[in-house]
């Protein structure tokens, strides 16, 4: 039987979307809207993971995987990308 790993992180109510690994600010939340938009953040190389949050880069996403021994879905090229 495979072991289930649960990672608990805190969500701060500070009106910013931050990287789940390094805490870098990705966007500001104004009236429940990301500024810059989620689409723009994605185009700028930020990595969204559904029902989880954002990473500022592929490197932070991979570092998070390593630190918590989990695996996100990857493309054929090995990138974490749920929105291709």
N, C-alpha and C positions, 0 to 999 in steps of 0.2 A: 504494500500500500504506500502510495506517495504521500510525503509529509506536506501539509498545507502550511504556507508561510503567510502570516498576517503582519503587515507593516503599518504601524500607527503613526501618523504625523498630525501636527496641529495646524489648524487653519486660523490665521489671524484676520481680524476684521479691520484692516488698515487701508482699504480702498486701492490696493495694488495687486496685480497678478504677478507673482514672483516665481522664479525657478524653484522647483521642488528639491533641487539638490544644493545649489549655491546661494539661493535667496536673492539673486539679481532681479531687479525690477524689469519686467517685460512690458507691462502696460498699466495704465491707471484705470480704475473702475469709476466711471462717472454716470450716475443715474442708471446703474446696472448695465452699462455698455462699456466695452473695452476701448480704450483710446491709447495707441492706435488699435484698429479693429483686429479681430482674431485672424481674419484673412491676411491682413498686412503683416501681423506678427509671424504667421506661418511662412509667408513669402520671404521674410527677413531671416529665416533659418531657425526660428524658435520651434520647439517640438511639442505639439499638443498630444496628450494621451487621454482618450475619452474616459469620463467618470473618475479621473485622477487629478489632472492638472497639467501644468506646462513645465518644460525645461527650456533653458536659454540656448541650448546647443545639443548636438548629438553627443558631444563629449560628456556633458553633465548627465544626460540620459543613461549613457553606458556606465558612468561612474556610479550612478544610483543603482543600476542593475547589479553591479559588482558588490557594492557595499551591503545591499540587502538580499543578495543571492536570489534575484528574480529575473524573469525574462519578459521583455515586451515583444510584441509582434514586429517582424522586420520584413523589409522588401527583399527581392532577389539580390540586390546590391548590398544588403546588410544594414540598411538604415532603418531606424525606428520611424515609421510613417504610417499612420492610420488613415490618411486622407488622400491617397493617390487616386 
